[in-house]
Structure formats: C-alpha cells, structure tokens
Amino acid sequence: MTLPPLDDILGSLHVVALPLAVRFRGVDVREAALFEGPEGWTEFSPFIEYDDDESATWLAGAIDYGWRAVPQAQRNQVPVNATVPAVAADQVATVLARFDGCRTAKVKVAEAGQTLDDDVARVREVREIMGPDGRIRVDANAGWNVDQAERAIHALAEYDLEYVEQPCATVDELKDIRRRVKYAGIPIAADESVRKASDPLAVARAGAADLIVVKAQPLGGLHRALDIVAETGLSAVVSSALDTAIGLRMGAALAAALPTLDYDCGLGTASLFRADVGDSRPHDGMISSERIAPDAAALKTHAADADRANWWRARIERCYRVLENADGVV
C-alpha cells in the first residue's frame, strides 16, 4: 500500500511512558508512540537505541496494522508464555505469579554481568515451580559464542528445554551450535537472525534453525511476517518486543492468522507492566486477537513529558522520510 500522509499519523499521536513491574532490557519505563489509522489504533515502539533505518521498518509495521485490514483469523484466542527476565532465582515465583494460567515460560539467559550458574539457578527455579508438565524455553539474545552456547545448553538440558532461542549471533554460528547439540534433541530458534537481518530467509536456507521467532513491527507488519513464515517453511513462534496492549494485539492478530500454531506465543508481556493503555494481559494462558483502542484516561495519566513526546514525533518524521525515500510503499 502507498504511505498515508504524515499528517494522518501525527494527527492522532499519543506518546506514553509505561512503568514496568520488573526491570527488563535495562529499563524500568517503556515508551511507545500510538496513533490511529482507518482500521484502528496501532503502535510504533522500536527500542530507543535503534537507528532510523531499522526503526523505519517498525513504522511500516505500525502503518500496516493501522491502514490495512488484518489477515483472516484462524483462531480468536492465542496461547501465550510467561516471560522471566534475568532476575535472581528468588524472584522467579513473583514474576511467574503475574502470568495467569501460562504453562510455558521463556527464561532470559546470558545476561551481561551474570554467570552460567545464575542462568542454571533461574531455570531450575522455573522448573521447580512449573513442575514436570510446564514447558521451558530459554532466550540468550545472541549472548553466547558457540563454545559458551554448547556448555550452557549442556548444563540446562536436564531441565527439559522446549528450545533455545538465538544462542549465538550469526547464521553460521547457529548452524554450528545446532549441529553440536543435535544429540540432545533440543531445537534451535532464530529471532534476531530473522528480524534484524537484511535477508530474513537466510537462516532457513542455511539449515541453521529448527523454528523462527517472528514479530510484527520489526518485520514490517503482519502481512510481510506471514510471507516470511510461509517462505521459510519453518514453524513460527509469534513474539513481541515489550509492546503496549495495542502492539500485543497486533502480534496476536499475526498469531491468529498463521495456518498452524505449534508453540505458545511470546505475547504475554503485558504482565510485566505496572500500568498499560488497555488490557492485553493473559487470562487462563490466553490473549484475544481482537483489536482494541487505548483507554483515554490511561493515555492522559501515562503521557510522556513534552520533551519525550517531541523526540518521538521527530523520530516518526525521520523514519517516514526513510520509507518515503525507499519507494513510498509499505
């Protein structure tokens, strides 16, 4: 579709700053820009450190959700996982208690400044709380080299891992670690090697992953993400990037449109917030794929200050120019 006029985006813009209950990705407050298109409210929320070229893809994703009809849903409810940040083991129970009914947990590992012993203790505690029937996946966010990943996966294997997400940074490293740990029967998932790659299909062509993690905003929208899943031919886990309630429903719409949904989705992260612009928290381990509008009172209560709002407005303008100078089509 052709880019909508910039004024149509900025005219309904609200920038919010939402407090987190648990520190995540080094932040205690999550900022996001929300605006309304013909199809409804949408979200633009690339992380602060991302440059304009990368962030422009997120803007394309926000426009896709606000200006194009969502694909046909195959389901109205989407199963989601709990997300356990790189907290101390004695904080795990408090975190898991926030995720109503979730029987899968994604545990962050390979955090800078922490050790493998910290990771093992955290995963062990999750297994103890969830019991033998709970599913545990770990996410290293490319924090290990191949040798470190092999040692870590060996140490964590006894806790019956569903899969290991992005243990290493490059496609070649993923291919190597997948070969090394094949004996353990633990699948390797690719996240950053898909959403941050110039060629998101390279990981599948190389045979470097058993499944892929897809996120609507970073991939340029629901429609492009669905195309990528289809072209890779791999099972997909739909996840989020610490989105607000609006962005989580975007992700849920993507998950709802997949022909098959083999894994619980990483769309339960509203439970990490102290406050939000709507309710997209998991209930009985599920979230709805229905689009929602932000609560007017919440937009006011959690509005970012003027300086931050102006910063986001200027960022949207720059990212819009990136899209405009590319081909003007999203």
Phi, psi and chi 1 to 4 in degrees:
 res  aa     phi    psi   chi1   chi2   chi3   chi4
   1 MET       -  155.6   60.9  168.5  -75.0      -
   2 THR   -75.2  143.9  -57.1      -      -      -
   3 LEU   -55.6  134.5  -84.7  173.4      -      -
   4 PRO   -71.5  161.9   28.0  -34.8      -      -
   5 PRO   -59.2  142.0  -23.6   33.5      -      -
   6 LEU   -57.8  -37.5  179.3   58.7      -      -
   7 ASP   -61.6  -29.9  -73.2  -14.0      -      -
   8 ASP   -68.8  -29.3  -72.4   -0.4      -      -
   9 ILE   -77.2  -48.8  -64.6  172.4      -      -
  10 LEU   -74.0  -21.9  -61.2  178.4      -      -
  11 GLY   -64.7  -30.1      -      -      -      -
  12 SER  -111.7   15.1   59.2      -      -      -
  13 LEU   -65.2  132.6  178.8   64.1      -      -
  14 HIS  -130.3  127.0  -72.9  -92.9      -      -
  15 VAL  -105.5  126.8  178.5      -      -      -
  16 VAL  -118.4  155.8  -65.8      -      -      -
  17 ALA  -128.3  106.4      -      -      -      -
  18 LEU  -104.6  129.2  -58.0  176.3      -      -
  19 PRO   -75.7  138.7   28.7  -34.3      -      -
  20 LEU   -94.1  146.7  -66.5  169.9      -      -
  21 ALA   -81.4  -25.7      -      -      -      -
  22 VAL  -132.7  130.5 -177.9      -      -      -
  23 ARG   -60.0  132.8 -171.7  171.4  179.3   82.6
  24 PHE  -145.6  132.6 -167.0   74.2      -      -
  25 ARG    54.0   31.6  -69.1 -171.2   91.6  -99.6
  26 GLY    78.2   10.4      -      -      -      -
  27 VAL  -125.0  153.1  -59.6      -      -      -
  28 ASP  -109.2  -11.9  -61.2  -59.2      -      -
  29 VAL  -133.4  132.9  174.5      -      -      -
  30 ARG  -107.1  120.6  178.1   66.6  162.8  124.0
  31 GLU   -95.5  145.8  -67.0 -177.9  -13.0      -
  32 ALA  -154.7  151.4      -      -      -      -
  33 ALA  -107.6  127.7      -      -      -      -
  34 LEU  -117.6  139.4  -52.1  175.9      -      -
  35 PHE  -151.2  165.7   48.8   89.6      -      -
  36 GLU  -114.0  129.8 -172.2  175.7   13.9      -
  37 GLY  -109.1 -177.4      -      -      -      -
  38 PRO   -59.4  -28.6  -22.2   31.9      -      -
  39 GLU   -89.4  -12.2  -64.6  -67.6  -30.2      -
  40 GLY   135.2 -170.9      -      -      -      -
  41 TRP   -74.9  147.4  -76.3   85.8      -      -
  42 THR  -142.7  174.8 -172.5      -      -      -
  43 GLU  -135.5  140.6  174.6  173.7  -25.2      -
  44 PHE  -125.4  111.9  171.5   66.4      -      -
  45 SER  -148.7   49.8   54.0      -      -      -
  46 PRO   -61.8  148.7   23.6  -32.7      -      -
  47 PHE   -62.8  152.7  -65.8  112.2      -      -
  48 ILE   -54.3  -37.9  -59.7  -61.6      -      -
  49 GLU   -78.5   -8.9   66.0  -89.3   20.5      -
  50 TYR   -73.3  140.0  -71.2    2.7      -      -
  51 ASP   -79.0  175.0   64.8   23.1      -      -
  52 ASP   -66.5  -36.4  -68.9  -14.3      -      -
  53 ASP   -63.2  -46.3  -74.1  -19.8      -      -
  54 GLU   -68.0  -41.3 -177.6  171.0    1.2      -
  55 SER   -66.5  -28.7  -61.3      -      -      -
  56 ALA   -60.7  -32.7      -      -      -      -
  57 THR   -65.3  -36.1  -55.4      -      -      -
  58 TRP   -65.6  -37.5  -67.3   58.7      -      -
  59 LEU   -65.7  -39.3 -178.1   58.0      -      -
  60 ALA   -59.8  -38.9      -      -      -      -
  61 GLY   -65.3  -39.8      -      -      -      -
  62 ALA   -65.7  -41.4      -      -      -      -
  63 ILE   -65.1  -41.3  -67.9  169.6      -      -
  64 ASP   -55.1  -44.0  176.7   83.5      -      -
  65 TYR   -74.6  -31.3 -172.4   52.6      -      -
  66 GLY   -87.1  -22.9      -      -      -      -
  67 TRP  -117.7   -9.5  -88.3 -101.8      -      -
  68 ARG  -120.5  144.5  -67.8 -177.6   70.1 -177.9
  69 ALA   -62.7  141.0      -      -      -      -
  70 VAL   -69.8  151.4  -61.7      -      -      -
  71 PRO   -62.0  161.3  -19.6   31.7      -      -
  72 GLN   -58.0  128.4  178.2   66.5   41.7      -
  73 ALA   -80.9  138.1      -      -      -      -
  74 GLN   -95.7  -12.2  -55.0  -60.4  -47.2      -
  75 ARG  -157.7  154.3   55.4 -163.8   66.2   83.6
  76 ASN  -101.1  -20.0  -62.9  -39.5      -      -
  77 GLN  -121.6  143.0  -63.1  -77.6  -38.9      -
  78 VAL  -123.8  125.6  175.4      -      -      -
  79 PRO   -72.4  139.7   28.3  -34.3      -      -
  80 VAL  -129.7  160.7  -61.0      -      -      -
  81 ASN  -102.4  157.5   62.4 -100.8      -      -
  82 ALA   -75.7  152.4      -      -      -      -
  83 THR  -121.0  123.5  -61.8      -      -      -
  84 VAL  -109.2  105.8 -179.1      -      -      -
  85 PRO   -62.4  179.1  -18.3   32.2      -      -
  86 ALA   -78.6   61.2      -      -      -      -
  87 VAL   -90.4  166.4  -62.7      -      -      -
  88 ALA   -66.6  153.6      -      -      -      -
  89 ALA   -56.8  -33.5      -      -      -      -
  90 ASP   -74.8   -4.0   61.2    6.3      -      -
  91 GLN  -101.7   -4.9  -61.9  177.5   44.0      -
  92 VAL   -62.2  -44.0  165.9      -      -      -
  93 ALA   -60.2  -40.3      -      -      -      -
  94 THR   -63.7  -41.4  -59.8      -      -      -
  95 VAL   -65.2  -50.2  172.7      -      -      -
  96 LEU   -62.0  -30.8  -72.7  177.2      -      -
  97 ALA   -64.4  -17.6      -      -      -      -
  98 ARG   -79.9  -12.2  -58.4 -176.6   67.9   88.4
  99 PHE  -107.4   92.0  -67.1   85.9      -      -
 100 ASP   -62.6  118.5  178.6   58.9      -      -
 101 GLY    75.4    4.2      -      -      -      -
 102 CYS   -75.5  130.3  -66.7      -      -      -
 103 ARG  -110.8    8.6  -64.2  -59.2  -58.2  150.7
 104 THR  -126.8  140.2  -60.4      -      -      -
 105 ALA  -129.3  132.8      -      -      -      -
 106 LYS   -99.9  124.5  178.7  166.2   85.5  168.5
 107 VAL  -111.4  125.4 -174.2      -      -      -
 108 LYS   -75.0  134.7  -68.7  -68.9 -174.9  176.6
 109 VAL  -135.3  175.7  -66.6      -      -      -
 110 ALA    61.6   32.0      -      -      -      -
 111 GLU   -70.0  136.3 -177.8   83.8   -7.5      -
 112 ALA   -56.7  134.1      -      -      -      -
 113 GLY    88.1   -5.5      -      -      -      -
 114 GLN  -110.3  172.2  -65.2 -171.9    7.2      -
 115 THR  -118.1  168.6   66.8      -      -      -
 116 LEU   -61.4  -34.8  178.5   55.9      -      -
 117 ASP   -60.1  -37.7  -73.4  -16.8      -      -
 118 ASP   -62.7  -43.2  -63.6  -38.5      -      -
 119 ASP   -62.8  -45.2  -65.8  -23.0      -      -
 120 VAL   -62.0  -43.0  170.0      -      -      -
 121 ALA   -63.2  -39.6      -      -      -      -
 122 ARG   -66.5  -47.8 -173.8  179.5  -49.3  112.7
 123 VAL   -66.3  -39.6  173.2      -      -      -
 124 ARG   -58.7  -42.3 -178.6 -168.1  -58.9  122.1
 125 GLU   -66.9  -39.4 -174.8   65.7   15.1      -
 126 VAL   -61.1  -45.0  173.3      -      -      -
 127 ARG   -62.6  -40.2  173.6   55.2   69.4 -156.6
 128 GLU   -61.6  -42.2  179.2   68.2   22.9      -
 129 ILE   -74.8  -41.3  -67.4  169.4      -      -
 130 MET   -81.8  -19.1  -62.0 -165.2   74.9      -
 131 GLY    77.5  178.3      -      -      -      -
 132 PRO   -67.6  -21.9   23.3  -33.8      -      -
 133 ASP   -88.0  -12.9  -65.6  -29.3      -      -
 134 GLY   -71.2  151.5      -      -      -      -
 135 ARG  -105.2  134.9  -66.5  175.3  -67.4  -87.4
 136 ILE  -125.3  126.7  -61.3  176.1      -      -
 137 ARG  -121.7  149.4   56.2 -172.6   68.5  158.5
 138 VAL  -119.0  150.0  -61.7      -      -      -
 139 ASP  -129.1  115.1 -178.7    8.7      -      -
 140 ALA   -94.7   -7.3      -      -      -      -
 141 ASN    47.7   42.5  -72.2  117.2      -      -
 142 ALA    63.3   27.8      -      -      -      -
 143 GLY   -83.7   -6.4      -      -      -      -
 144 TRP  -115.2  152.1  -65.4  -42.5      -      -
 145 ASN   -84.3  179.5   61.8   37.2      -      -
 146 VAL   -64.2  -43.7  176.5      -      -      -
 147 ASP   -64.5  -42.7  -71.0  -21.6      -      -
 148 GLN   -62.8  -41.3  -70.2  169.9  -29.4      -
 149 ALA   -62.9  -42.4      -      -      -      -
 150 GLU   -61.7  -44.7 -174.4  175.6   18.3      -
 151 ARG   -63.0  -43.8  -73.1 -166.3  -63.8  -88.2
 152 ALA   -65.7  -45.1      -      -      -      -
 153 ILE   -64.0  -38.8  -67.7  169.8      -      -
 154 HIS   -61.1  -42.8  179.0   76.8      -      -
 155 ALA   -69.3  -30.4      -      -      -      -
 156 LEU   -94.1  -10.6  -65.2  168.3      -      -
 157 ALA   -60.5  -31.6      -      -      -      -
 158 GLU   -65.7  -13.4   67.2  175.3  -75.9      -
 159 TYR   -94.2   14.5  -57.5  107.8      -      -
 160 ASP    58.3   70.8 -170.5   18.5      -      -
 161 LEU   -77.8  136.2  -59.1 -177.6      -      -
 162 GLU   -70.3  -44.1 -176.4 -179.7   35.7      -
 163 TYR  -168.8  168.1   61.6   76.2      -      -
 164 VAL  -115.1  122.9  178.4      -      -      -
 165 GLU   -94.5  127.3 -178.5  174.5  -29.7      -
 166 GLN    40.0   62.9 -160.3   71.3   40.1      -
 167 PRO   -66.0  -31.7   22.6  -33.3      -      -
 168 CYS  -130.9  169.9  -53.1      -      -      -
 169 ALA   -83.9  -43.1      -      -      -      -
 170 THR  -101.3  162.3   69.4      -      -      -
 171 VAL   -62.2  -41.5  170.0      -      -      -
 172 ASP   -62.4  -40.2  -74.6  -16.2      -      -
 173 GLU   -66.2  -40.9  -72.6  174.9  -38.3      -
 174 LEU   -61.9  -41.9  -71.2 -180.0      -      -
 175 LYS   -61.1  -40.7 -174.1  175.4 -178.3  179.1
 176 ASP   -67.0  -48.1 -167.7    4.3      -      -
 177 ILE   -68.7  -33.3 -169.4   60.8      -      -
 178 ARG   -61.1  -40.9 -177.0  172.1 -178.9 -115.7
 179 ARG   -66.0  -41.6  176.4 -174.4   58.4   79.0
 180 ARG   -67.5  -34.3  -69.3 -165.5 -166.1 -172.3
 181 VAL  -104.2   11.1  -59.1      -      -      -
 182 LYS   -58.6  -32.6 -172.1  173.8 -177.2  178.7
 183 TYR   -59.8  -29.0   74.2   91.4      -      -
 184 ALA   -84.4  -10.6      -      -      -      -
 185 GLY    69.7   25.6      -      -      -      -
 186 ILE  -102.5  115.7  -60.6  173.9      -      -
 187 PRO   -65.7  153.8  -19.6   32.9      -      -
 188 ILE  -109.6  128.9  -60.6  -61.9      -      -
 189 ALA  -108.9  143.8      -      -      -      -
 190 ALA  -109.1  129.3      -      -      -      -
 191 ASP  -118.7  -75.7  175.6    7.8      -      -
 192 GLU   -57.7  -30.8  -74.4   86.9  -13.1      -
 193 SER   -70.7   -7.9  -69.7      -      -      -
 194 VAL  -106.2  -56.9  175.9      -      -      -
 195 ARG   -76.8  -21.6   67.0  178.7  170.2   89.0
 196 LYS  -107.5    7.0  -65.1  176.4   76.3   71.7
 197 ALA   -93.1  146.7      -      -      -      -
 198 SER   -68.6  -26.8   57.5      -      -      -
 199 ASP  -125.7   93.9  179.9    1.9      -      -
 200 PRO   -69.0   -9.7   23.8  -32.6      -      -
 201 LEU   -92.0   -8.6  -56.1  179.8      -      -
 202 ALA   -61.3  -38.4      -      -      -      -
 203 VAL   -64.8  -36.2   70.2      -      -      -
 204 ALA   -72.2  -42.4      -      -      -      -
 205 ARG   -61.5  -33.9  -77.2 -161.7  -56.8  -90.1
 206 ALA   -81.1   -6.7      -      -      -      -
 207 GLY    64.9   35.8      -      -      -      -
 208 ALA   -95.7   -2.5      -      -      -      -
 209 ALA  -150.3  153.5      -      -      -      -
 210 ASP   -90.5  -24.6  -60.8  -79.6      -      -
 211 LEU  -153.3  164.2   60.7  144.7      -      -
 212 ILE  -122.4  151.8   58.7  171.0      -      -
 213 VAL  -105.7  125.9  178.3      -      -      -
 214 VAL  -121.4  142.8  -68.7      -      -      -
 215 LYS  -132.1  133.9  -59.5  176.8 -179.3  178.8
 216 ALA   -63.9  -54.0      -      -      -      -
 217 GLN   -60.9  -53.5  -84.7 -163.9   77.8      -
 218 PRO   -63.4  -21.2  -20.5   32.1      -      -
 219 LEU   -94.9    2.6  -70.5  175.9      -      -
 220 GLY    93.8   11.5      -      -      -      -
 221 GLY   123.1  167.6      -      -      -      -
 222 LEU   -58.3  -45.1  -80.8   69.1      -      -
 223 HIS   -66.5  -42.4  -63.6   83.8      -      -
 224 ARG   -67.9  -39.6 -178.1  165.8 -177.2  -98.2
 225 ALA   -61.3  -41.9      -      -      -      -
 226 LEU   -62.5  -39.4  -75.6  171.5      -      -
 227 ASP   -63.0  -41.8  -71.6  -16.8      -      -
 228 ILE   -63.3  -44.9  -71.4  170.2      -      -
 229 VAL   -58.7  -46.5  173.6      -      -      -
 230 ALA   -62.1  -41.1      -      -      -      -
 231 GLU   -72.3  -32.2  -69.8 -179.0   53.9      -
 232 THR   -73.8  -32.0   64.0      -      -      -
 233 GLY    73.9   10.4      -      -      -      -
 234 LEU  -100.8  156.6  -63.5  175.2      -      -
 235 SER   -63.1  148.2  -67.5      -      -      -
 236 ALA  -126.6  143.8      -      -      -      -
 237 VAL  -110.8  122.3  179.5      -      -      -
 238 VAL   -86.2  130.9  178.6      -      -      -
 239 SER  -133.2  179.5 -168.6      -      -      -
 240 SER  -128.6  176.2   61.6      -      -      -
 241 ALA  -125.7   55.0      -      -      -      -
 242 LEU    57.6   47.9 -155.8   59.6      -      -
 243 ASP   -76.7  161.5  -59.6  -13.5      -      -
 244 THR   -74.1 -179.6   76.8      -      -      -
 245 ALA   -57.7  -32.0      -      -      -      -
 246 ILE   -68.4  -50.1  -56.1  -60.4      -      -
 247 GLY   -64.5  -32.8      -      -      -      -
 248 LEU   -65.5  -35.5  -72.4  172.5      -      -
 249 ARG   -69.5  -29.3  -64.8  -57.6  179.9   96.9
 250 MET   -62.0  -47.5 -173.4 -165.1  -50.8      -
 251 GLY   -62.6  -38.4      -      -      -      -
 252 ALA   -65.7  -34.9      -      -      -      -
 253 ALA   -64.8  -36.7      -      -      -      -
 254 LEU   -64.3  -48.3  170.0   57.5      -      -
 255 ALA   -62.3  -37.6      -      -      -      -
 256 ALA   -66.2  -25.8      -      -      -      -
 257 ALA   -88.9  -12.7      -      -      -      -
 258 LEU   -64.9  139.8  -73.4  173.9      -      -
 259 PRO   -58.1  -40.1  -23.0   33.1      -      -
 260 THR  -133.4  151.9   59.8      -      -      -
 261 LEU  -130.9   96.7 -162.3   59.9      -      -
 262 ASP   -88.4  -15.3  -59.6  -39.5      -      -
 263 TYR  -133.5  150.2  -63.8   89.7      -      -
 264 ASP   -62.3  147.2  -69.9   -8.8      -      -
 265 CYS   -96.5  151.0  -63.2      -      -      -
 266 GLY   -84.9   56.4      -      -      -      -
 267 LEU  -120.8   22.3  -60.9  170.2      -      -
 268 GLY  -100.8   11.4      -      -      -      -
 269 THR   -71.8   -5.9   49.9      -      -      -
 270 ALA   -58.2  -24.3      -      -      -      -
 271 SER   -70.5  -10.5  -68.0      -      -      -
 272 LEU   -87.7   -5.7  -63.3  174.6      -      -
 273 PHE   -94.3  146.3  -72.8   81.0      -      -
 274 ARG   -80.1  -31.1  -67.2 -168.6 -175.0  -81.4
 275 ALA  -148.4  153.4      -      -      -      -
 276 ASP  -146.3  177.2 -154.3  -21.5      -      -
 277 VAL   -93.6    0.6  -64.5      -      -      -
 278 GLY  -174.2 -177.3      -      -      -      -
 279 ASP  -108.8  102.6 -174.1    7.6      -      -
 280 SER  -121.9   25.3  -71.9      -      -      -
 281 ARG   -71.7  152.2  -67.5  169.2  -61.3  172.5
 282 PRO   -68.6  140.0   20.3  -29.1      -      -
 283 HIS  -126.7  118.6  -62.9  -79.1      -      -
 284 ASP    55.6   37.4 -163.6   24.0      -      -
 285 GLY    77.2   12.1      -      -      -      -
 286 MET  -132.0  154.5  -49.9  -78.7  -76.8      -
 287 ILE  -128.8  156.1   69.9  166.8      -      -
 288 SER   -81.0  149.9  170.4      -      -      -
 289 SER   -93.3    3.6   61.5      -      -      -
 290 GLU   -70.6  136.3 -177.7 -179.9   -7.8      -
 291 ARG   -66.7  144.3 -174.8 -169.0  -68.9  -86.6
 292 ILE  -129.6  162.2   59.1  171.7      -      -
 293 ALA  -104.9  149.0      -      -      -      -
 294 PRO   -68.6  149.4   25.0  -33.2      -      -
 295 ASP   -71.9  127.4  178.1   76.1      -      -
 296 ALA   -60.6  -40.8      -      -      -      -
 297 ALA   -65.9  -38.3      -      -      -      -
 298 ALA   -67.0  -38.1      -      -      -      -
 299 LEU   -58.9  -37.5  -71.9  177.9      -      -
 300 LYS   -76.4  -46.0 -177.1  175.9 -179.3 -179.4
 301 THR   -63.5  -38.3  -59.9      -      -      -
 302 HIS  -108.6   22.1  -59.9  -67.6      -      -
 303 ALA   -62.7  136.7      -      -      -      -
 304 ALA   -68.1  157.5      -      -      -      -
 305 ASP   -69.8  170.0   65.1   36.4      -      -
 306 ALA   -59.7  -40.6      -      -      -      -
 307 ASP   -63.2  -44.1  -74.9  -14.3      -      -
 308 ARG   -70.2  -37.4  -64.9  -54.0  -58.4  162.3
 309 ALA   -61.9  -41.8      -      -      -      -
 310 ASN   -66.0  -36.5  -72.0  -24.9      -      -
 311 TRP   -61.4  -45.3 -174.1   90.1      -      -
 312 TRP   -68.3  -38.5  -82.0   92.5      -      -
 313 ARG   -60.6  -46.1  176.0  179.6  -71.1  -92.2
 314 ALA   -64.1  -35.8      -      -      -      -
 315 ARG   -65.4  -43.2 -170.6 -175.3 -157.2 -170.7
 316 ILE   -60.7  -42.9  -70.2  172.8      -      -
 317 GLU   -61.1  -43.2  -68.4  173.2  -12.0      -
 318 ARG   -66.6  -43.8  -65.6 -165.7  -50.9  -88.4
 319 CYS   -66.6  -34.9  -69.1      -      -      -
 320 TYR   -61.2  -41.3 -174.8   92.1      -      -
 321 ARG   -64.5  -36.2  -59.4  -53.8  174.9 -158.2
 322 VAL   -60.7  -46.7  171.1      -      -      -
 323 LEU   -64.4  -41.6  -64.0  177.0      -      -
 324 GLU   -62.7  -41.9 -165.5  173.5   46.4      -
 325 ASN   -76.5  -18.4  -69.1  -25.0      -      -
 326 ALA   -72.3  -70.9      -      -      -      -
 327 ASP  -154.1   -0.5   55.6   16.6      -      -
 328 GLY    71.0   14.7      -      -      -      -
 329 VAL  -125.3  136.1  175.7      -      -      -
 330 VAL  -122.3      -  -68.5      -      -      -
